[in-house]
Amino acid sequence: MPRPLLMLLLASLFYTACAPAEEPFIIGVATDLMNKAASPARTLQLLEDAGVDSVRDDAWWPVAEPQRGALRIDPAWQTYVSKAREHRLRPLLVLGYGSPFYDNYAKPRQPQVRDAFGNYVSFVSRELSANVDFYEIWNEWDKENPAAEEFSLDYSQLVEDSARRIRQQKKPQTILAGAVTSQGLDLGFADRLIESGVLQHADGLSLHPFVYCRHDERRTPERWMAWLRWIDSDLRTLAARPVPLYLSRMGWPSNNGKCGLSEQTQAAYLARSFFLAQTLPDIKGLWWAGLFDGSDRRDPQQNFGLFREDLTPKPAYLTLKAISPTLHDYRYDPEKSRELDGNYLLRFARGTDQVLVAWTSAASNTVRVDASSMQRGNVQLIDSSQPLKGQFDSGIAWQCNDGRCTAQIGLDDFPKIISLGNKPPLFAQ
């Protein structure tokens, strides 16, 4: 090998070895298990099996303070967070919801209520510090009044005080502000938090950017991501720096009737939303909005689950399990990705190993796929609509001529994870 080329290769390998590790993208699920008496162990095992990294649940203020001034940790909370750790799941706990002893569940905006809430935050964060990774300050504060400036300023003050108390613990936790709703995003609540300096105290913004009940053309994962890109750009401009975004509740329901999707379409949207979330670097993780469905098949809020009410897995759970290894192990490559006429062709890489995640939001069609290097035999892929098959031989042969291999692949609304082979290290980043 010529010396200049050898030096370039060594420099490339050195850079790759010494580059700072990216924070892994978080695959999360909102569980609603922590305040139930039944053991969560079996369910948490199913989440671990599916490649989930984090679970979100509620540390209700009234449960921690069942009598005025008498703070305690419910044994079910200790069981939940310790079992979550056993199953390699990082707990995200919501601190909030008001207390009957302080202005009848009022938000902590007045000094007396704010002080009491602060005592609760200090107590819970101290008692659970060994097993909790994330704290979210309140849940959807903006829902009551997303347009009022004073309302957002009071919340920013609450975040500042709560963050100061949480950071007194030995173990550092990630502190999230906001849980900003879609309406709050549209009406400037998140903007006002940034302008008030909330990121001086919190590590990122939590968002609940639901779009499932918007106009049909605006509630697809692709239109959702286009809207989030606009939100992200706006927040970056206001903050004059990247703003870490944690989508701590997000999803599409599979209910009957208004705003609902079929279980199959819910699974397709889950896969597309997780892959699209990785295309926006400021998004650090996505927590799917539900674990179990409820009994009312017409209520959207009861049908976000990965499991049906009888605990059988829905297609969404199986799809998540099939795609999670790619979400964990591969990094998005924007330079080699493209979207054309509703076809999404997203390139991901793990070192020299390249895959293409491809689907269409339009009518089913066929596209040409280029391999990363010379290939033999047939295209190997994972079809997220057939999650139990794992990676399989598609029966579609690579056609190779003049040092280039291509294949014609059919696309539908479920992402296919297509193995492109290994690119020579010199050219792979």
C-alpha positions as CSV (number, residue, x, y, z in Angstrom):
1,M,0.0,0.0,0.0
2,P,1.4,3.5,-0.9
3,R,2.6,5.3,2.2
4,P,0.2,8.4,1.8
5,L,-2.8,6.1,1.6
6,L,-1.6,4.0,4.5
7,M,-1.2,7.2,6.7
8,L,-4.7,8.3,5.7
9,L,-6.1,4.9,6.6
10,L,-4.3,4.9,10.0
11,A,-5.5,8.5,10.7
12,S,-9.1,7.5,9.8
13,L,-9.0,4.5,12.2
14,F,-7.4,6.5,14.9
15,Y,-10.1,9.2,14.7
16,T,-12.8,6.5,14.8
17,A,-11.2,4.9,17.9
18,C,-10.7,8.2,19.7
19,A,-13.9,10.0,18.8
20,P,-16.1,10.6,21.9
21,A,-18.9,8.1,22.4
22,E,-22.3,9.3,21.5
23,E,-25.0,9.1,24.2
24,P,-27.1,6.0,23.2
25,F,-30.6,6.8,22.0
26,I,-33.1,5.8,24.6
27,I,-36.0,3.3,23.8
28,G,-38.5,3.9,26.6
29,V,-42.1,2.9,27.6
30,A,-44.5,4.6,29.9
31,T,-45.7,1.7,32.2
32,D,-48.2,2.9,34.8
33,L,-47.0,0.0,37.0
34,M,-45.3,1.7,40.0
35,N,-48.5,2.4,41.9
36,K,-50.0,-1.1,41.6
37,A,-49.7,-3.8,44.2
38,A,-49.0,-6.6,41.7
39,S,-45.4,-7.5,41.1
40,P,-44.0,-5.9,37.9
41,A,-41.3,-8.4,37.4
42,R,-42.9,-10.4,34.6
43,T,-43.8,-7.3,32.6
44,L,-40.4,-5.7,33.1
45,Q,-38.8,-8.9,31.8
46,L,-40.9,-8.6,28.6
47,L,-39.7,-5.0,28.2
48,E,-36.1,-6.1,28.7
49,D,-36.6,-8.9,26.1
50,A,-37.9,-6.2,23.6
51,G,-34.7,-4.1,24.0
52,V,-36.3,-1.3,26.1
53,D,-33.9,0.9,28.0
54,S,-36.1,3.0,30.3
55,V,-39.5,3.0,32.0
56,R,-41.5,6.1,32.9
57,D,-43.9,6.1,35.8
58,D,-45.5,8.4,38.4
59,A,-44.2,9.2,41.9
60,W,-47.5,10.7,43.0
61,W,-47.2,13.4,45.6
62,P,-50.3,12.2,47.5
63,V,-48.9,8.7,47.7
64,A,-45.6,10.0,49.2
65,E,-47.5,12.2,51.6
66,P,-50.6,10.3,52.7
67,Q,-50.9,12.6,55.8
68,R,-50.0,16.2,55.9
69,G,-46.3,16.5,56.8
70,A,-45.8,12.7,57.0
71,L,-43.7,11.6,54.0
72,R,-43.1,7.9,53.1
73,I,-42.0,5.7,50.2
74,D,-44.7,3.2,49.2
75,P,-43.1,-0.3,49.2
76,A,-44.5,-0.8,45.7
77,W,-42.3,2.1,44.6
78,Q,-39.1,0.4,46.0
79,T,-40.1,-2.9,44.4
80,Y,-40.7,-1.2,41.0
81,V,-37.5,0.8,40.8
82,S,-35.3,-2.1,42.1
83,K,-36.9,-4.6,39.7
84,A,-36.4,-2.2,36.9
85,R,-32.7,-2.0,37.6
86,E,-32.5,-5.8,37.7
87,H,-33.9,-5.8,34.2
88,R,-31.5,-3.1,33.0
89,L,-34.3,-0.6,32.7
90,R,-33.5,3.0,33.7
91,P,-36.5,4.5,35.7
92,L,-37.8,8.0,34.8
93,L,-40.1,9.2,37.5
94,V,-42.6,12.1,37.3
95,L,-42.7,14.3,40.4
96,G,-46.0,16.1,40.7
97,Y,-49.8,16.0,40.6
98,G,-50.8,18.1,43.6
99,S,-51.8,17.2,47.2
100,P,-55.2,17.4,48.9
101,F,-53.5,19.1,51.9
102,Y,-52.2,22.1,50.0
103,D,-54.9,24.2,48.4
104,N,-56.8,21.2,47.3
105,Y,-54.4,19.8,44.7
106,A,-53.3,23.2,43.5
107,K,-50.2,23.6,41.4
108,P,-47.3,24.8,43.5
109,R,-47.4,28.4,42.5
110,Q,-48.0,30.0,46.0
111,P,-45.2,29.9,48.6
112,Q,-46.8,27.5,51.0
113,V,-47.6,25.0,48.3
114,R,-44.2,25.4,46.7
115,D,-42.4,24.8,50.0
116,A,-44.4,21.6,50.6
117,F,-43.8,20.4,47.1
118,G,-40.1,21.1,47.6
119,N,-40.0,18.9,50.8
120,Y,-41.7,16.1,48.8
121,V,-39.1,16.4,46.0
122,S,-36.2,16.4,48.5
123,F,-37.6,13.3,50.2
124,V,-38.4,11.2,47.2
125,S,-35.1,12.0,45.4
126,R,-33.1,11.2,48.5
127,E,-34.9,7.9,49.2
128,L,-34.9,6.6,45.6
129,S,-31.6,8.2,44.4
130,A,-29.8,4.8,44.1
131,N,-32.2,3.5,41.5
132,V,-33.6,6.4,39.5
133,D,-31.9,7.9,36.4
134,F,-34.4,10.6,35.3
135,Y,-36.8,13.0,37.1
136,E,-39.5,14.9,35.3
137,I,-40.8,18.0,37.1
138,W,-44.6,17.8,37.0
139,N,-46.6,16.4,34.1
140,E,-48.0,18.6,31.4
141,W,-48.0,21.8,33.5
142,D,-49.0,23.8,30.4
143,K,-52.2,21.9,29.8
144,E,-54.2,24.3,32.0
145,N,-53.0,27.5,30.4
146,P,-50.4,27.1,27.6
147,A,-50.5,30.7,26.5
148,A,-50.0,32.7,29.7
149,E,-46.5,34.1,30.4
150,E,-47.0,34.2,34.2
151,F,-48.0,30.5,34.1
152,S,-44.7,29.5,32.4
153,L,-42.6,31.7,34.7
154,D,-44.1,30.1,37.8
155,Y,-43.2,26.7,36.3
156,S,-39.6,27.8,35.5
157,Q,-39.2,28.8,39.1
158,L,-40.5,25.4,40.3
159,V,-37.9,23.7,38.0
160,E,-35.1,25.8,39.5
161,D,-36.1,25.0,43.1
162,S,-36.7,21.3,42.4
163,A,-33.5,20.9,40.4
164,R,-31.5,22.4,43.3
165,R,-33.0,19.9,45.7
166,I,-32.5,16.9,43.4
167,R,-28.8,17.8,42.7
168,Q,-28.0,17.6,46.5
169,Q,-28.1,13.8,46.1
170,K,-24.8,12.0,45.6
171,K,-25.9,10.2,42.4
172,P,-26.5,12.6,39.5
173,Q,-29.8,12.3,37.8
174,T,-31.0,13.7,34.5
175,I,-33.6,16.4,35.3
176,L,-36.3,17.1,32.7
177,A,-38.5,20.2,32.5
178,G,-41.7,20.7,30.6
179,A,-43.6,17.6,29.6
180,V,-44.8,20.2,27.1
181,T,-48.0,19.1,25.2
182,S,-48.6,19.6,21.5
183,Q,-50.8,22.6,22.3
184,G,-48.1,24.1,24.5
185,L,-45.5,23.7,21.6
186,D,-47.9,25.4,19.2
187,L,-48.7,28.2,21.6
188,G,-45.1,29.0,22.7
189,F,-45.0,27.5,26.2
190,A,-41.7,25.7,25.4
191,D,-40.3,28.9,23.9
192,R,-41.0,30.8,27.1
193,L,-39.3,28.2,29.2
194,I,-36.2,28.6,27.1
195,E,-36.4,32.4,27.3
196,S,-36.8,32.1,31.1
197,G,-33.5,30.2,31.4
198,V,-34.9,26.9,32.4
199,L,-31.9,25.1,30.8
200,Q,-29.7,26.6,33.4
201,H,-31.3,24.2,35.8
202,A,-32.7,21.3,33.8
203,D,-30.8,18.9,31.5
204,G,-33.3,18.9,28.7
205,L,-37.0,19.5,27.7
206,S,-39.5,16.7,28.0
207,L,-42.1,16.8,25.3
208,H,-45.5,15.0,24.7
209,P,-45.9,15.8,21.0
210,F,-49.0,13.8,20.2
211,V,-50.5,14.3,16.8
212,Y,-52.9,11.3,16.5
213,C,-56.1,13.3,16.6
214,R,-54.9,16.1,14.2
215,H,-56.1,16.3,10.6
216,D,-55.4,13.1,8.7
217,E,-52.6,14.6,6.6
218,R,-50.8,15.9,9.8
219,R,-50.9,12.8,11.9
220,T,-48.5,10.5,10.1
221,P,-45.0,9.9,11.6
222,E,-43.4,11.7,8.7
223,R,-45.5,14.9,9.1
224,W,-44.9,14.6,12.9
225,M,-41.2,14.6,12.4
226,A,-41.3,17.6,10.0
227,W,-43.2,19.5,12.7
228,L,-40.7,18.5,15.3
229,R,-37.8,19.6,13.1
230,W,-39.4,23.1,13.0
231,I,-39.9,23.0,16.8
232,D,-36.3,22.0,17.3
233,S,-34.9,24.7,15.0
234,D,-37.0,27.3,16.9
235,L,-35.8,26.2,20.3
236,R,-32.2,26.0,19.2
237,T,-32.4,29.6,17.9
238,L,-33.9,30.8,21.2
239,A,-31.3,29.0,23.3
240,A,-28.4,29.7,21.0
241,R,-27.4,26.1,21.4
242,P,-28.7,22.6,20.9
243,V,-31.7,21.8,23.2
244,P,-31.8,18.1,24.4
245,L,-35.3,16.8,23.7
246,Y,-36.8,13.8,25.5
247,L,-40.1,12.5,24.0
248,S,-41.3,11.1,27.4
249,R,-44.7,10.2,26.1
250,M,-45.5,9.7,22.5
251,G,-47.5,7.2,20.3
252,W,-50.5,6.3,18.3
253,P,-53.6,4.5,19.7
254,S,-55.3,1.5,18.1
255,N,-58.8,2.3,19.3
256,N,-62.0,1.9,17.3
257,G,-63.5,5.0,16.0
258,K,-62.3,8.6,16.2
259,C,-58.5,9.1,16.0
260,G,-57.8,5.4,16.1
261,L,-55.7,3.2,13.9
262,S,-55.7,-0.6,13.3
263,E,-53.2,-2.6,15.4
264,Q,-51.1,-3.2,12.3
265,T,-50.9,0.4,11.4
266,Q,-50.0,1.3,15.0
267,A,-47.1,-1.1,14.7
268,A,-46.0,0.4,11.4
269,Y,-46.2,3.9,12.9
270,L,-44.2,2.8,16.0
271,A,-41.4,1.6,13.8
272,R,-41.4,4.6,11.6
273,S,-41.5,7.1,14.6
274,F,-38.6,5.4,16.4
275,F,-36.4,5.5,13.2
276,L,-37.4,9.0,12.4
277,A,-36.6,10.2,15.9
278,Q,-33.0,9.1,15.4
279,T,-32.7,11.4,12.4
280,L,-33.0,14.5,14.7
281,P,-29.8,14.6,16.8
282,D,-31.4,16.7,19.6
283,I,-33.9,13.9,20.3
284,K,-32.3,11.8,23.0
285,G,-35.0,9.2,23.5
286,L,-38.7,8.3,22.9
287,W,-40.9,6.6,25.5
288,W,-43.9,4.9,23.9
289,A,-47.1,6.1,25.5
290,G,-48.6,2.9,26.9
291,L,-47.9,-0.6,28.1
292,F,-51.4,-2.2,28.4
293,D,-54.7,-1.4,26.7
294,G,-57.7,-0.7,28.8
295,S,-61.2,-2.1,28.5
296,D,-62.8,0.6,26.4
297,R,-61.9,0.0,22.8
298,R,-63.3,3.3,21.7
299,D,-61.2,5.5,24.0
300,P,-57.9,6.5,22.5
301,Q,-56.3,7.0,25.9
302,Q,-56.8,3.4,26.7
303,N,-55.4,1.9,23.5
304,F,-51.8,3.1,23.2
305,G,-50.5,-0.2,24.7
306,L,-48.0,-2.7,23.5
307,F,-50.2,-5.4,25.0
308,R,-53.9,-6.0,25.0
309,E,-56.0,-6.1,28.2
310,D,-55.6,-9.9,28.4
311,L,-51.8,-9.4,28.3
312,T,-51.3,-10.9,24.8
313,P,-48.7,-8.9,22.8
314,K,-50.0,-6.6,20.1
315,P,-48.1,-6.2,16.8
316,A,-46.5,-3.1,18.2
317,Y,-44.7,-5.0,20.9
318,L,-43.4,-7.6,18.4
319,T,-42.3,-4.9,16.0
320,L,-40.4,-3.0,18.7
321,K,-38.6,-6.2,19.7
322,A,-37.6,-6.7,16.0
323,I,-36.2,-3.2,15.4
324,S,-34.6,-2.5,18.8
325,P,-31.2,-4.1,18.0
326,T,-30.9,-1.7,15.0
327,L,-32.0,1.3,17.0
328,H,-29.3,0.4,19.6
329,D,-26.4,-0.6,17.5
330,Y,-26.5,1.6,14.4
331,R,-26.1,5.3,13.9
332,Y,-28.0,7.4,11.4
333,D,-26.1,8.6,8.4
334,P,-27.8,11.8,7.0
335,E,-25.5,12.2,4.0
336,K,-26.5,8.9,2.5
337,S,-30.2,9.0,3.4
338,R,-32.9,10.4,1.2
339,E,-36.6,10.9,0.8
340,L,-38.3,11.0,-2.6
341,D,-42.0,10.8,-3.5
342,G,-42.9,9.4,-0.1
343,N,-40.1,6.7,-0.1
344,Y,-37.9,7.0,2.9
345,L,-34.4,5.4,2.5
346,L,-32.5,6.0,5.7
347,R,-28.9,4.7,6.0
348,F,-27.5,3.5,9.3
349,A,-24.0,2.3,10.1
350,R,-22.3,0.2,12.8
351,G,-18.7,0.8,12.0
352,T,-18.2,-0.5,8.5
353,D,-21.5,-2.5,8.6
354,Q,-24.2,-0.6,6.6
355,V,-28.0,-1.1,6.6
356,L,-30.8,0.7,4.8
357,V,-34.1,1.3,6.7
358,A,-36.7,1.8,3.9
359,W,-40.5,2.3,3.7
360,T,-43.0,4.3,1.9
361,S,-45.7,6.6,3.2
362,A,-47.3,6.5,-0.3
363,A,-48.6,3.6,-2.4
364,S,-46.5,0.4,-2.3
365,N,-43.8,0.4,-4.9
366,T,-40.3,-0.9,-5.8
367,V,-37.0,1.0,-5.5
368,R,-33.4,0.2,-6.4
369,V,-31.1,-0.4,-3.5
370,D,-27.3,-0.1,-3.8
371,A,-25.1,-2.4,-1.7
372,S,-22.0,-1.0,0.1
373,S,-19.7,-3.5,-1.4
374,M,-19.7,-6.6,-3.7
375,Q,-22.4,-9.0,-2.5
376,R,-23.1,-12.7,-3.3
377,G,-26.5,-14.4,-3.2
378,N,-29.7,-12.8,-2.1
379,V,-30.6,-9.7,-0.1
380,Q,-30.9,-10.3,3.7
381,L,-33.4,-8.2,5.5
382,I,-35.7,-7.8,8.5
383,D,-39.3,-6.9,7.7
384,S,-40.9,-5.1,10.6
385,S,-44.3,-6.4,9.4
386,Q,-43.1,-9.9,10.0
387,P,-41.2,-9.4,13.2
388,L,-41.1,-13.1,14.3
389,K,-39.0,-14.0,11.2
390,G,-36.0,-12.0,12.3
391,Q,-33.4,-11.5,9.5
392,F,-34.2,-13.7,6.6
393,D,-33.2,-14.4,3.0
394,S,-35.6,-12.3,0.8
395,G,-35.1,-14.5,-2.3
396,I,-34.2,-11.3,-4.2
397,A,-30.8,-11.7,-5.8
398,W,-28.1,-9.0,-5.8
399,Q,-27.3,-8.0,-9.4
400,C,-23.6,-7.1,-9.7
401,N,-21.9,-5.5,-12.7
402,D,-18.7,-3.3,-13.0
403,G,-18.0,-3.6,-9.2
404,R,-21.5,-2.4,-8.2
405,C,-24.4,-4.5,-6.7
406,T,-28.0,-3.4,-6.8
407,A,-31.4,-5.0,-6.0
408,Q,-35.0,-4.1,-6.6
409,I,-36.9,-4.1,-3.2
410,G,-40.6,-3.7,-2.7
411,L,-41.6,-1.0,-0.2
412,D,-44.8,-0.7,1.9
413,D,-45.7,1.1,5.1
414,F,-43.6,-1.1,7.4
415,P,-39.8,-0.4,7.5
416,K,-37.5,-3.0,6.1
417,I,-34.0,-3.2,7.5
418,I,-31.9,-4.2,4.5
419,S,-28.3,-5.4,5.0
420,L,-26.0,-3.6,2.6
421,G,-22.8,-5.3,3.6
422,N,-19.5,-3.9,4.9
423,K,-18.0,-0.8,3.4
424,P,-14.1,-0.6,3.3
425,P,-13.0,1.1,6.6
426,L,-11.3,3.9,4.8
427,F,-14.6,5.1,3.4
428,A,-16.9,4.2,6.3
429,Q,-17.6,6.7,9.1
